[in-house]
Amino acid sequence: MGEDNLWSTGIVIRASDGHQIFDNKSGRLKNKSRPIVIGNHVWVGANATILKGSVIANDSIVGNSAVVAKEFQESNVAIAGNPGKVVGQDISWLRVLII
């Protein structure tokens, strides 16, 4: 987790599936956990879900109820939807409230 991030309510961050799934023949684990990387100055909206293997680059925004399940290596993007996709590029955000 980076620095200067903004966290809304109801966010779910899961680096694993919470249970193990094995191949019956080989006995191998099928769903290993994977790290999650969240850069600096990332704003994560309400009820967003960030899943194993996700990368969110610096200065980005994750929209409300977005599901992030892959790597977003480009900085300054807005990610939204299920599955999450880039919906805005070359963006920035400020912590100052608009009243």
N, C-alpha and C positions, 0 to 999 in steps of 0.2 A: 504494500500500500504506500502510495506516494504521500507527499506533504501538501498542505493547503487544499485538501479536497472538501467538497460540500456534499453532505449525506442527507437525503430526505428520509421520510418514514417508510416503514414496510419493506425495506430492501432485503433481498435474499441473496447470500453469497455462498455457493456450495462447490468445494473443490473435489467432491466425490458424489457418487450416486446414493450414498447412505446405506448401501447393502452390497453384497458381493454376488456376482454372477459368474459361474464356472462353466467351461466346456466339459460336458459329460465324458467325452472320450479321452481327452488329454489331461483333464484336471486343471487346465490353465485358467487363471483369472481373466475374464473378458472385459471388465470395466474398471481398470485401474484409475486411481485418483490422479489428478494433474494440477499443477500450480496455476494460480490466477495472478496476473500482474495488472495492477492499476497504477497508472502514472501519477505525476504531480498535477495539481490544479484540475482535477476531474470532478464534475458535478454529476451526481447520480440521482435521478429523479425518483419520486415516490413509487413504491411497489415494483421497482425494477428487479430483475433476476439476473445474476451473473454466475455462469456455470463453469465447471472445470475446463481448464485449457484456455480460458479467455484472456485476452490482452486488450487493455484500453490505454491508448497512448496519452501523453501529456496534453493538457489544455483542451480536453474533450468534454462532451456532454452526453449522458445517457438519459434518454427521455423516460417519462412516466410509463410504467408497465412494460418497458422494453425487456426483451430476453436476449442477453448477450451470451453466445455459445461458440465464439471463434475469436481469432486474433484480428484486432484492428490496430495495425502498426502505424498508421498515419495520424499525426497530431492534428489538433484543432478541427475535429470533426464532431458532428452531431449524429448520434446513433439512436434509432427508434424502431419500434415494431417487434413482431414475433414471427419469424426470427429477426433479430436485430440486423439492420443494414444502415449504411451511411446515407443520411438524408440531407446533410449539409456539410460543406467543406470551407476551410479558411475562416472559421468562426472563433470567437473568444467570448468569455463571460466574466462578469465582475460580481463580487460578493455584495456590493452595495444594493440595498433594497430600493425598488421603485415604489413610491407612495403616491 
